[in-house]
Amino acid sequence: MTVPRIPSLRIGDLEAKVPVIQGGMGVGVSLSNLSSAVANAGGIGVIATPGIGQFEPDWDTAPIEANRRALRKEILKAKAQSQTGGLIGVNVMMALTDFNGLIQCSVDAGANVVLLGAGLPTSLPDSLPLDSLGQIKTKFIPIVSSARAADLVFKTWKKRYNHVPDAVVVEGPLAGGHLGFKREQIFDPDFALEKLLPPVVEAVKAYEDHFSKQIPVIAAGGVYTGRDIYDMMQLGASGVQMGTQFVTTHECDAALPFKQAYLDCEKEDIIIINSPVGLPGRAIRGSFLDRVLSGVKEKFKCNWKCLRSCDFKKVPYCIAQALTNAKRGLLDEGFSFAGANAYRADKIISVQELIDKLVEEYVAAAKAAV
Ligand SMILES: Cc1cc2nc3c(=O)[nH]c(=O)nc-3n(C[C@H](O)[C@H](O)[C@H](O)COP(=O)(O)O)c2cc1C
């Protein structure tokens, strides 16, 4: 009898030994340190772009250039820190004003994959060779919340570019950060990831046939154990994207108090907020959010409209500033985004320990099913 093993994740000519993509986590929570550790452990490590230029000297005066420069540096650093064959990705939120520049920068700096989230990526930057997208080494992976959205993106790319994405992430409502759902859908069992995933697998099949290529579907949002990974694979996923689990690792780029907030929180502290991005978001309640929820308007200065849809004159706080403060450990001046499972964390471990545990749990689930 063959011993069950965790399958690798293939995206075109790329192969991750472990089928786990570490979700991009802004602001500054997943940079080169976390992403290279994940790449070294066999997964795909992802650098998040929002606010990445905050430590550049010209952040206040030239934020677009600062972001692009910092992104380039982080990609090169992550690649230098990861072994040969280690895969490094970038997460670009479509809600960002400079999403086109950040996509181009990721391709130029040699990111292996670019994940396109927080908004539907129906178009790509004009600066890319749009009539020969298949020639670009970087793989493009939209993040969607439904089969309808996946089909819309694939259909549009097929028509515009005669090319379709290389993989797709379907993110359910248990995820951390911004959610692609209406508030009332978040706790509706009809929108559970288990329900959303099979129709996405079905929707991409027609494109796999048309373009004669495999298009892996990756499940995200509330995937927490190796058993969960196994269950998602049984439903047709080729891999998973996980965020929350990677926060409580030594290598995560956030300061210790950010990680401690995960260790200290209870299930009921994890709440849904209305983000200035215009989407609901999942976060850990603390003194800052309590102030905002009680109607206090925080003072802030907007140097540039980093988010396309942010009405900075009306919003009660600057989300980029609040998340930056939290990343730095100043939790009274900001808050941590977190997935619905964040309360389950009880200690900080290394990325390698986490991956080993996930693989072990996956194999145990596969053995039990034989
Ligand atoms: C702290 C934090 C920050 C996040 N920031 C982003 C982001 O900048 N862009 C994005 O597309 N997703 C973001 N996410 C979502 C993750 O990339 C991931 O897909 C999601 O958290 C998966 O669900 P899980 O946390 O239950 O594993 C964030 C999640 C967390 C917990």
The ligand as an SDF file (V2000), in Angstrom:
LIG
                    3D

 31 33  0  0  0  0  0  0  0  0999 V2000
   -3.3690   40.5710    8.9670 C   0  0  0  0  0  0  0  0  0  0  0  0
   -3.9720   40.2640    7.6250 C   0  0  0  0  0  0  0  0  0  0  0  0
   -3.7540   41.1350    6.5650 C   0  0  0  0  0  0  0  0  0  0  0  0
   -4.2530   40.8300    5.2930 C   0  0  0  0  0  0  0  0  0  0  0  0
   -3.9740   41.6760    4.2420 N   0  0  0  0  0  0  0  0  0  0  0  0
   -4.3550   41.3400    2.9910 C   0  0  0  0  0  0  0  0  0  0  0  0
   -3.9580   42.1370    1.8730 C   0  0  0  0  0  0  0  0  0  0  0  0
   -3.2400   43.1320    2.0030 O   0  0  0  0  0  0  0  0  0  0  0  0
   -4.3980   41.7670    0.6270 N   0  0  0  0  0  0  0  0  0  0  0  0
   -5.1870   40.6380    0.4550 C   0  0  0  0  0  0  0  0  0  0  0  0
   -5.5670   40.3430   -0.6940 O   0  0  0  0  0  0  0  0  0  0  0  0
   -5.5330   39.8620    1.4860 N   0  0  0  0  0  0  0  0  0  0  0  0
   -5.1280   40.1610    2.7380 C   0  0  0  0  0  0  0  0  0  0  0  0
   -5.4340   39.3280    3.7860 N   0  0  0  0  0  0  0  0  0  0  0  0
   -6.0730   38.0130    3.5070 C   0  0  0  0  0  0  0  0  0  0  0  0
   -5.0230   36.8950    3.4710 C   0  0  0  0  0  0  0  0  0  0  0  0
   -4.1200   37.0920    2.4150 O   0  0  0  0  0  0  0  0  0  0  0  0
   -5.6300   35.4860    3.3350 C   0  0  0  0  0  0  0  0  0  0  0  0
   -6.1200   35.2610    2.0530 O   0  0  0  0  0  0  0  0  0  0  0  0
   -6.7390   35.1980    4.2930 C   0  0  0  0  0  0  0  0  0  0  0  0
   -6.4280   35.7080    5.5420 O   0  0  0  0  0  0  0  0  0  0  0  0
   -6.9940   33.6960    4.3640 C   0  0  0  0  0  0  0  0  0  0  0  0
   -7.7970   33.3440    5.4240 O   0  0  0  0  0  0  0  0  0  0  0  0
   -7.1790   32.8410    6.8240 P   0  0  0  0  0  0  0  0  0  0  0  0
   -6.5870   34.0330    7.4650 O   0  0  0  0  0  0  0  0  0  0  0  0
   -8.3670   32.3040    7.5460 O   0  0  0  0  0  0  0  0  0  0  0  0
   -6.1500   31.7980    6.5490 O   0  0  0  0  0  0  0  0  0  0  0  0
   -4.9940   39.6330    5.0860 C   0  0  0  0  0  0  0  0  0  0  0  0
   -5.2340   38.7770    6.1750 C   0  0  0  0  0  0  0  0  0  0  0  0
   -4.7220   39.0740    7.4230 C   0  0  0  0  0  0  0  0  0  0  0  0
   -4.9670   38.1070    8.5610 C   0  0  0  0  0  0  0  0  0  0  0  0
  1  2  1  0
  2  3  1  0
  2 30  2  0
  3  4  2  0
  4  5  1  0
  4 28  1  0
  5  6  2  0
  6  7  1  0
  6 13  1  0
  7  8  2  0
  7  9  1  0
  9 10  1  0
 10 11  2  0
 10 12  1  0
 12 13  2  0
 13 14  1  0
 14 15  1  0
 14 28  1  0
 15 16  1  0
 16 17  1  0
 16 18  1  0
 18 19  1  0
 18 20  1  0
 20 21  1  0
 20 22  1  0
 22 23  1  0
 23 24  1  0
 24 25  2  0
 24 26  1  0
 24 27  1  0
 28 29  2  0
 29 30  1  0
 30 31  1  0
M  END
$$$$
